[in-house]
Amino acid sequence: MTIANYAQKTIVVTGAGGGLGRALCQEFINVGANIAALDLDGTAVSMLSQELAGSGRMIGIACDVTDQAACEAVMQQVIARFGGIDVLINNAGIAHRSPFGATGVAVIRRVMEVNFFGAVHCTKAALGTLIERRGQIVVISSIAGFSPLSGRTGYSASKHALHGFFDSLRSEIEQDGVGVSIICPSFIATGIDRAALGGDGRPAALPRKTIGAEMTPEDMAKRIFSAVSRRQRLFLPTPLAWFSWWISRLAPGFFARQMKRRVSGGK
């Protein structure tokens, strides 16, 4: 399989202010790419661009991915600066932690707006230039994108929606030379879950419960970079992700019981 050369290519990364997004920017800047780092926190990505790319190959732009007009304006700004977009990495996301019975519908809607519609907005805004340049769309999903996750119905729904949307989009645009890669990490030490919303929409402030050890953003970014460079359609970057993929299909009841016991503390 051909490995992509990203020298002088333009990569857009959403949710780039910290965690995995920041680490992905580092991976691509190391191979000579131009980077547009987007985040709701404009100060964070501005500081990141100064830190990683004094050569001017990186810009940090404040962007609320739930605002479609803002996404369109930002993509046009990136195109004006670098000439086009070769890879769009839809990484921005938020989580919630609360059983559905104790969760306001507004919380579910907020998670969907960021995790799902944020990716839709950015993809729609960049699609023309991605087709022109036979580029690639990368979607950061999760184990929760193909299996149940107790106490996180909205988060899981948003990730499942990404799979349905982007698998279908691939069937429409692969004939134009555009690749679509869906990445399903297990647990990463990014802080996303520790900043999760509670059922009332305020930070849950609960200790994180995981299955297996957390991977650092830097280690995960290296694995994702390798998969993206090979334009893999689906990437399960850890043994836990592979295990979850197969067990959730071959023995869904067993998987659900184990997940509930180990993630939610159920018996």
Secondary structure as a PSIPRED ss2 file (coil, helix, strand):
# PSIPRED VFORMAT (PSIPRED V4.0)

   1 M C   1.000  0.000  0.000
   2 T C   1.000  0.000  0.000
   3 I C   1.000  0.000  0.000
   4 A C   1.000  0.000  0.000
   5 N C   1.000  0.000  0.000
   6 Y C   1.000  0.000  0.000
   7 A C   1.000  0.000  0.000
   8 Q C   1.000  0.000  0.000
   9 K C   1.000  0.000  0.000
  10 T E   0.000  0.000  1.000
  11 I E   0.000  0.000  1.000
  12 V E   0.000  0.000  1.000
  13 V E   0.000  0.000  1.000
  14 T C   1.000  0.000  0.000
  15 G C   1.000  0.000  0.000
  16 A C   1.000  0.000  0.000
  17 G C   1.000  0.000  0.000
  18 G C   1.000  0.000  0.000
  19 G H   0.000  1.000  0.000
  20 L H   0.000  1.000  0.000
  21 G H   0.000  1.000  0.000
  22 R H   0.000  1.000  0.000
  23 A H   0.000  1.000  0.000
  24 L H   0.000  1.000  0.000
  25 C H   0.000  1.000  0.000
  26 Q H   0.000  1.000  0.000
  27 E H   0.000  1.000  0.000
  28 F H   0.000  1.000  0.000
  29 I H   0.000  1.000  0.000
  30 N H   0.000  1.000  0.000
  31 V C   1.000  0.000  0.000
  32 G C   1.000  0.000  0.000
  33 A C   1.000  0.000  0.000
  34 N E   0.000  0.000  1.000
  35 I E   0.000  0.000  1.000
  36 A E   0.000  0.000  1.000
  37 A E   0.000  0.000  1.000
  38 L E   0.000  0.000  1.000
  39 D E   0.000  0.000  1.000
  40 L C   1.000  0.000  0.000
  41 D C   1.000  0.000  0.000
  42 G H   0.000  1.000  0.000
  43 T H   0.000  1.000  0.000
  44 A H   0.000  1.000  0.000
  45 V H   0.000  1.000  0.000
  46 S H   0.000  1.000  0.000
  47 M H   0.000  1.000  0.000
  48 L H   0.000  1.000  0.000
  49 S H   0.000  1.000  0.000
  50 Q H   0.000  1.000  0.000
  51 E H   0.000  1.000  0.000
  52 L H   0.000  1.000  0.000
  53 A C   1.000  0.000  0.000
  54 G C   1.000  0.000  0.000
  55 S C   1.000  0.000  0.000
  56 G C   1.000  0.000  0.000
  57 R C   1.000  0.000  0.000
  58 M E   0.000  0.000  1.000
  59 I E   0.000  0.000  1.000
  60 G E   0.000  0.000  1.000
  61 I E   0.000  0.000  1.000
  62 A E   0.000  0.000  1.000
  63 C C   1.000  0.000  0.000
  64 D C   1.000  0.000  0.000
  65 V C   1.000  0.000  0.000
  66 T C   1.000  0.000  0.000
  67 D C   1.000  0.000  0.000
  68 Q H   0.000  1.000  0.000
  69 A H   0.000  1.000  0.000
  70 A H   0.000  1.000  0.000
  71 C H   0.000  1.000  0.000
  72 E H   0.000  1.000  0.000
  73 A H   0.000  1.000  0.000
  74 V H   0.000  1.000  0.000
  75 M H   0.000  1.000  0.000
  76 Q H   0.000  1.000  0.000
  77 Q H   0.000  1.000  0.000
  78 V H   0.000  1.000  0.000
  79 I H   0.000  1.000  0.000
  80 A H   0.000  1.000  0.000
  81 R H   0.000  1.000  0.000
  82 F H   0.000  1.000  0.000
  83 G C   1.000  0.000  0.000
  84 G C   1.000  0.000  0.000
  85 I C   1.000  0.000  0.000
  86 D C   1.000  0.000  0.000
  87 V E   0.000  0.000  1.000
  88 L E   0.000  0.000  1.000
  89 I E   0.000  0.000  1.000
  90 N E   0.000  0.000  1.000
  91 N C   1.000  0.000  0.000
  92 A C   1.000  0.000  0.000
  93 G C   1.000  0.000  0.000
  94 I C   1.000  0.000  0.000
  95 A C   1.000  0.000  0.000
  96 H E   0.000  0.000  1.000
  97 R C   1.000  0.000  0.000
  98 S C   1.000  0.000  0.000
  99 P C   1.000  0.000  0.000
 100 F H   0.000  1.000  0.000
 101 G H   0.000  1.000  0.000
 102 A H   0.000  1.000  0.000
 103 T C   1.000  0.000  0.000
 104 G C   1.000  0.000  0.000
 105 V H   0.000  1.000  0.000
 106 A H   0.000  1.000  0.000
 107 V H   0.000  1.000  0.000
 108 I H   0.000  1.000  0.000
 109 R H   0.000  1.000  0.000
 110 R H   0.000  1.000  0.000
 111 V H   0.000  1.000  0.000
 112 M H   0.000  1.000  0.000
 113 E H   0.000  1.000  0.000
 114 V H   0.000  1.000  0.000
 115 N H   0.000  1.000  0.000
 116 F H   0.000  1.000  0.000
 117 F H   0.000  1.000  0.000
 118 G H   0.000  1.000  0.000
 119 A H   0.000  1.000  0.000
 120 V H   0.000  1.000  0.000
 121 H H   0.000  1.000  0.000
 122 C H   0.000  1.000  0.000
 123 T H   0.000  1.000  0.000
 124 K H   0.000  1.000  0.000
 125 A H   0.000  1.000  0.000
 126 A H   0.000  1.000  0.000
 127 L H   0.000  1.000  0.000
 128 G H   0.000  1.000  0.000
 129 T H   0.000  1.000  0.000
 130 L H   0.000  1.000  0.000
 131 I H   0.000  1.000  0.000
 132 E H   0.000  1.000  0.000
 133 R C   1.000  0.000  0.000
 134 R C   1.000  0.000  0.000
 135 G C   1.000  0.000  0.000
 136 Q E   0.000  0.000  1.000
 137 I E   0.000  0.000  1.000
 138 V E   0.000  0.000  1.000
 139 V E   0.000  0.000  1.000
 140 I E   0.000  0.000  1.000
 141 S C   1.000  0.000  0.000
 142 S C   1.000  0.000  0.000
 143 I H   0.000  1.000  0.000
 144 A H   0.000  1.000  0.000
 145 G H   0.000  1.000  0.000
 146 F C   1.000  0.000  0.000
 147 S C   1.000  0.000  0.000
 148 P C   1.000  0.000  0.000
 149 L C   1.000  0.000  0.000
 150 S C   1.000  0.000  0.000
 151 G C   1.000  0.000  0.000
 152 R C   1.000  0.000  0.000
 153 T H   0.000  1.000  0.000
 154 G H   0.000  1.000  0.000
 155 Y H   0.000  1.000  0.000
 156 S H   0.000  1.000  0.000
 157 A H   0.000  1.000  0.000
 158 S H   0.000  1.000  0.000
 159 K H   0.000  1.000  0.000
 160 H H   0.000  1.000  0.000
 161 A H   0.000  1.000  0.000
 162 L H   0.000  1.000  0.000
 163 H H   0.000  1.000  0.000
 164 G H   0.000  1.000  0.000
 165 F H   0.000  1.000  0.000
 166 F H   0.000  1.000  0.000
 167 D H   0.000  1.000  0.000
 168 S H   0.000  1.000  0.000
 169 L H   0.000  1.000  0.000
 170 R H   0.000  1.000  0.000
 171 S H   0.000  1.000  0.000
 172 E H   0.000  1.000  0.000
 173 I H   0.000  1.000  0.000
 174 E H   0.000  1.000  0.000
 175 Q H   0.000  1.000  0.000
 176 D H   0.000  1.000  0.000
 177 G C   1.000  0.000  0.000
 178 V C   1.000  0.000  0.000
 179 G E   0.000  0.000  1.000
 180 V E   0.000  0.000  1.000
 181 S E   0.000  0.000  1.000
 182 I E   0.000  0.000  1.000
 183 I E   0.000  0.000  1.000
 184 C C   1.000  0.000  0.000
 185 P C   1.000  0.000  0.000
 186 S C   1.000  0.000  0.000
 187 F C   1.000  0.000  0.000
 188 I E   0.000  0.000  1.000
 189 A C   1.000  0.000  0.000
 190 T C   1.000  0.000  0.000
 191 G C   1.000  0.000  0.000
 192 I C   1.000  0.000  0.000
 193 D C   1.000  0.000  0.000
 194 R C   1.000  0.000  0.000
 195 A C   1.000  0.000  0.000
 196 A C   1.000  0.000  0.000
 197 L E   0.000  0.000  1.000
 198 G C   1.000  0.000  0.000
 199 G C   1.000  0.000  0.000
 200 D C   1.000  0.000  0.000
 201 G C   1.000  0.000  0.000
 202 R C   1.000  0.000  0.000
 203 P E   0.000  0.000  1.000
 204 A C   1.000  0.000  0.000
 205 A C   1.000  0.000  0.000
 206 L C   1.000  0.000  0.000
 207 P C   1.000  0.000  0.000
 208 R C   1.000  0.000  0.000
 209 K C   1.000  0.000  0.000
 210 T C   1.000  0.000  0.000
 211 I C   1.000  0.000  0.000
 212 G C   1.000  0.000  0.000
 213 A C   1.000  0.000  0.000
 214 E C   1.000  0.000  0.000
 215 M E   0.000  0.000  1.000
 216 T C   1.000  0.000  0.000
 217 P H   0.000  1.000  0.000
 218 E H   0.000  1.000  0.000
 219 D H   0.000  1.000  0.000
 220 M H   0.000  1.000  0.000
 221 A H   0.000  1.000  0.000
 222 K H   0.000  1.000  0.000
 223 R H   0.000  1.000  0.000
 224 I H   0.000  1.000  0.000
 225 F H   0.000  1.000  0.000
 226 S H   0.000  1.000  0.000
 227 A H   0.000  1.000  0.000
 228 V H   0.000  1.000  0.000
 229 S H   0.000  1.000  0.000
 230 R C   1.000  0.000  0.000
 231 R C   1.000  0.000  0.000
 232 Q C   1.000  0.000  0.000
 233 R C   1.000  0.000  0.000
 234 L E   0.000  0.000  1.000
 235 F E   0.000  0.000  1.000
 236 L C   1.000  0.000  0.000
 237 P C   1.000  0.000  0.000
 238 T C   1.000  0.000  0.000
 239 P H   0.000  1.000  0.000
 240 L H   0.000  1.000  0.000
 241 A H   0.000  1.000  0.000
 242 W H   0.000  1.000  0.000
 243 F H   0.000  1.000  0.000
 244 S H   0.000  1.000  0.000
 245 W H   0.000  1.000  0.000
 246 W H   0.000  1.000  0.000
 247 I H   0.000  1.000  0.000
 248 S H   0.000  1.000  0.000
 249 R H   0.000  1.000  0.000
 250 L H   0.000  1.000  0.000
 251 A C   1.000  0.000  0.000
 252 P H   0.000  1.000  0.000
 253 G H   0.000  1.000  0.000
 254 F H   0.000  1.000  0.000
 255 F H   0.000  1.000  0.000
 256 A H   0.000  1.000  0.000
 257 R H   0.000  1.000  0.000
 258 Q H   0.000  1.000  0.000
 259 M H   0.000  1.000  0.000
 260 K H   0.000  1.000  0.000
 261 R H   0.000  1.000  0.000
 262 R H   0.000  1.000  0.000
 263 V H   0.000  1.000  0.000
 264 S C   1.000  0.000  0.000
 265 G C   1.000  0.000  0.000
 266 G C   1.000  0.000  0.000
 267 K C   1.000  0.000  0.000
